[in-house]
Amino acid sequence: MKVLEDKELIGLIEKLPPNLREEVKDFVRFLLQKEKKKKKLKLNWVGKLSKYKKDYTSLELQKKAMEWREDI
């Protein structure tokens, strides 16, 4: 099914005049850049602040973590 959809898309693009094909190419490049910039949420920070739980409440720790991030 995907191959058929790809061929249909290519067929539609081939029907466009050259100037519009350039616009399609630019738009596709834009979409690829936009997708590349999306970062997936990483959870490698989980548990990293547990050593501070004796010294701070969860709210205080949340505020401290925000401060520490700003320093980076």
WOJO-V57899 format. One record per helix or strand. SS is the DSSP state (helix for helix, strand for strand). FROM is the first residue (numbers start at 0). LEN is the number of residues. If there is no record, write none. Layout:
ss-><SS/SS>
from-><FROM/FROM>
len-><LEN/LEN>
This chain:
ss-><helix/helix/helix/helix>
from-><1/17/49/57>
len-><14/20/3/14>
